[in-house]
């Protein structure tokens, strides 16, 4: 009797369903924005990483079209072969100016930037210490590198120091890796202290600025600027696909670092260069970031307004210093139920569940293009839901014979 070698897939999928972990795509019609059409329903969008509302900006679209007309639809090859265009270097120079670093290198995605950088910098004789809440790309980059990878407790400097004391002497090089803004919680890494520890233990430090680029700092340069750490020895990775509204990833740092990555990063060397359209759109976004600081100010005004409104309702949020606000829920089923209730009321806010995160939650992403009435509608729906839950809880507690 022949055994189907793929039969395990259906069983595994059923297990995912039973655990409440099953995921499926939801189609948004047309451009993204603060309000979108989601599977035929008009909803206010709190599910997007488009923090500055640039993904649908006509200037980015025109820049993408213009670059496509000049350079074509694709880059046609890796940057070291036929895929390099002058527009790529323009973008890299613009990123280096924003980050105030000597140089920068652009990858075709943020994921590729992380796995390619980590696997180029460390190998089997080396050590990686990574925050337990790091993004998947940082964790998988550590695995691909072949280095010994050890997780330290989330933002716990004492645990990091202890593990360095135990392990650092046994390895050639050491890399400390962390998100700067943790995407599923909204909190920030303690960057100044991490830099001190990295120096003490002769370690490199890589920060993933994906959710900080364009958002944090006086000029939107990210956590390094926010914490006044500009110019410190640091490997700064980030994406072009969130606040900058395009696609791609980058690494910014010293000229020697960037030149080394051009020669040793496999996910840059062996991947087709970023498309002209994405490159042109990212350049336009950086120009808008410089010329319109009021856009970032609107974002932070919206964040503060929403946090204050939810605080007044005694709705507890995870600690956050970013536009990512999370409401904790007891389990995946409750998270899905809450997201579905919001969607019926015209609010798109996704349920984030294990295994992506250790505990279930609703994740709210605030945008500069949200109007105050959008935020007030969200607060009103959450207020109604919160009151229903309290009422149901009181009714349950009052039933005779129940503990």
N, C-alpha and C positions, 0 to 999 in steps of 0.2 A: 504493500500500500504506500502510495506516494504522499509524503507530508508537504503541505504548502508552506514554504519558508517565510511567507508573508502573513500567515494567519494571525501571528501575534499582534499585528498592527490594530486590528479591530478590537481585540481584547484590551489592549493598552488604551485605545481611545475611549472605550466604555468605562475604564477605571478613571480617566480624566473627567468624564461626565459625572460619575458618582461623587467624586471629590469636590465638585463645584468649581473645577479649574478650567473647564472647556471655554475656548475663545473662538470667536468668528468675526470676520470683518463687517463693518457697517459703512455703507456707501454714502459719501457726501457728494452732492451735486454741485457742479460749478466751482467757483473759487472758495478758498477758506476765508474765514473772517470771524468777527465777533458774533455774527448771526449766520447760520448755515442751514441748508436744506439737507436733513439727514433722513434718508430712506423715505422721502416724500413729505416729511414733517419739518416745519420751521422751528428751529431751536436756538437758544442762546448757547454759544459754544464756550464751555469751560474745560475742554479736553485738549486744547492745542498748545504746542510749544512755541507758537508764533507770537512771542511776548510783545513785540513792537508793532504787530499788525502789518508786517512788510511783505508777506508772501503773496498777497493779492494786490500790492501797490502797483499802479500803472507804470511807475518809473522803473521798477525791477523788471516788469514784463517787457517793456520797450527795450531795456538794456539786453535782455535775453534774446529778443528777436534780432536786434542789431548785431549782436555777436554771432548769432547763427547765420545771418546773411553774409557776414564777412568771413567766418572761419568754417562754416558748415555745421551739420547737426552733431557730429561726433569728433572726437580728437584723433581717432583712427589707429592709435597705438599707444604704447607706454611712452612716458615722457622722455626716456633715454633713447628711444628710437624715433618714431615719426609723430609722437603725440604732443610734443611741446610747442606752445604758441606764446608769443610775447604777452598776451593777455594773462597767461598763468603767472608770469613774473610780476606783472602789474599788481595782481591780486596778492601775491606773496609779499611784495614791498608794502602794500597798503596794510596788511595784517601786522607786519613788523612795526610799522609806524604806530598803529593803534596800541600794540602791546609794549612798545618802546624796547624792542629787542633788536639784536644785530641782524637777524634774518628770520625767515619763516619758510615752511614748505607745505604745499597743499596736496592733500590726498583726495581720493574719489569718494570717501565717506569718513565719518568720524570713527566708526568701528575699525576701518582699515588703518587709520592713523594710530590708534592705540595698539592694536596687535602688531603692527609693523614696527613701531617705535620700541616697544618693550622687547620684542624678539631680537631687535638689532642691538640693543644696549646691554643685555644680560644673556647668559647661557648656563650651561650645566654646572659651572664652577661658582655660580653666583647665587645671591639671595634676594628675594622680593618680600617686602612687608607691605600688605595691602589692607586698607580699611575693610571691615567685614561687610559694609553696605555699598562697596564699590559697584560701578556699572559692570555689566556682563563683559563688555569689551576689555576692561582692565583685567578682569579675572581670567578670561580666555587668553589674553595676551601673555599673562604669566605662565599659563599652562604650555602654550606653544613655544615659549622661550626655552623650556627645559630647565629653568632655574628652580631652586627650592623656594616654594611659595608658602608663606605663612600669613594667616589673617590675624589682625589685631582688633580688639573690640572697638566698636564704632566710636570714633573721635576720642578714644581713651588714650591719652598721652602716657599715662603710667604703664599701661599694658604694652604699648609700643616700645617704650624705653626698656622694659623688662625683657621683652623678646629680642630686642637688639643686643642687650647685654649678654644674653644667653647664646645667641647665634652669630652675631656679626664677626667675631674673630675667626670663624671657621670658613669664611668665604672670601673670594677675591674681590668682587664688587658687590655693592648693595644698592637696591633701588627701593625707595619708599613711594608708593602710588596711592593716590586718593582722588575722589571727586572733590571739586571745590564747592559746588552746590549739589547736594544729594537729591537726585531727581524724583525719588519716590517719597521723600520726607520734607524737603525744602530747607533743611538746615545747612549750615556752612561748616567746612573743615576749619580747624584752628591753625591757619596757615603760618602766622609768625612763629608759633611754637614748633611747628613741624620743620620749619627752616632751621631753627636752632638745633633741634635733635639731629637733623640730617648732617649739619656741619659737625656736631660733636662726634657722630659715628662714621664720619667720612662716607656719607651715602648720597647718592643722587636722589632728587625729589621730582616726581612727575605729578602735576595736578591737571585733572580733566575739567576744563572750564566750559564744557558744553552748555550748561544751563546758566552760566555767569556771563558769557560773552555777549556784549550789547546791553546787558542789564545792570550789572554791578560796577561800581567805580565812577569817579567823576566824569570820565569820558566814555563809560561803557566798556572799558577794557577788561573787566572781570574782577575776580577775587584778589588777584595780585595787586591791582590798583586800589581796590576797596580797602585792603589791609596795609596800604602804603609799603608794599613789598616789591614795587617795580625796580628792576635793575639787580635784584638778588639772583644768585645762581639757581636756576629753576628751569624745568622743562614744562612748557605750557602747551597743553593740547586743547583743542576746541573744535566746535562744529560751525558750519555755515548754514545749517538746516533748521535752526531754532529762531533766535531773535533776528538773525540776518536773513531769514526767509528764503534761502536757496537750498543748496545741497553740497556736501563735501565736508572734509575735515582739514585741520591744519595742526602743525607743531611750530611753535615760536620759541626761539632761544638764541644761544650764541652762534656765531658763524661756523665755528668748528662742529658744533652739534648738527646743524642743518646740513653741512657738507657731508658729514659722516652718514646721515640718514639717506642722502641721495645715493650713496654708494653701498649701503648695507641693509636698508629697510625693504624686505621682500614684498610687502603689500604696496609699496610705491614703485619699485623697480619692475614688477611683473604685472602691473595693472594698467589698463588704459587710462590716460589722463582725464581729468575732470572735463566734462563737456563744455564747449564754449558758452552755451546758454547759461548753465549754472555759474560759470566763472564770471560772466558779464553781470548777472543778477547780483552776485555777492559783492562785486565791486560797487555797484549802485547802492547796495544796502550800507556799505561802509561809508560812502559819501553822505547818505542821509543821516547816519549815526553821528557824523561830525557836525553836520549843518543844522540838525533839528534836535537839540538837547531837550526841548519841550516834550518830545514824544516819550522819552524816558521818564520825564517828570510826571506825565499823565499816568504812566504805568504805576509808578510808586504811589501816587495819590489814590488810584483805584485800589491798590493793595491795602493801604492804610484804612481806607473807608470800609472795605469789606471786613477786615480783621476787627475793626471797632464795632461794626454792626453785629457780627457773630459773637463777639465778647459780651455785648449788652444782652444777648439772648442766653448767655451762659452755655453756649455751644463750644465744647473744648476742641481746640485745634492742636495738632502736633507743633512743637516749637519750630518756627520758620523765620528766616531772614531773607526770603526770596518771594517771587510771585507764585510759588507753589504752596498751596494750603491744603492740608489733609485732615479729614475727620475720621477718627478711628471707629471701626465697627467690630462686632464680636466674632464674626465668622464669614466665610465666602457667601453663604446664602443670604445673610443680612445685607452684605455689601451689594449684591446683585439686586436684591429687592429695593434698596434705597435708590440705586441708579435707575431702575425701571420706573419708580415713582416720580423721580425728577424728570425723566424723559417724557412721561405722560403729561407733565405740567409744562413742557417746553424748555427744559433745561438739560443740556448734554454735559454730564459729568461722569466719567467712567469709574466703575468699581475696579480697584486694584487688589489682586488676591495672590495668595501663595500659588506657585513657588516664586513669583516675581518679588514678593515682599514677605517678611515673616508674619505679619498680621494684616488683616483685611482693612480696607479703608476706601473712602471716596476722595479722589484727588481733584482739586480745583486749580486750574491754571488761569491766572488773571492776565488780561491783555491791555495794552495802552488804548486800544480801540473799543473797549467796553464802555458803554455809556452808563451814567449813574443809574438810569432806570433798569438797565440789564442787571446790575448788582442788586438793586432793590427787589427785583423779581426773584432772584435767587434766594435772597434773605427771606422773602415772604413764603416761598415754597418750603424752605428748610424750617421756618418757624412753625408752619402747619404740621409738617411731618414730626417735628420735635414734640409738639403738644400732643399729637396722637399717641406717640410712643409713651409719653409720661402718663397719659390717661389710661392706656392699656396696661401699663406697669402697675398703676394704683389699683385697677380693677382686679388684676391677677393676685396682687398682695392681699386684697380684701376677701377673697373667696375662702369660705370656711374649710378647714381641714388641710389647707395648703401651707407649706412652710415658706 
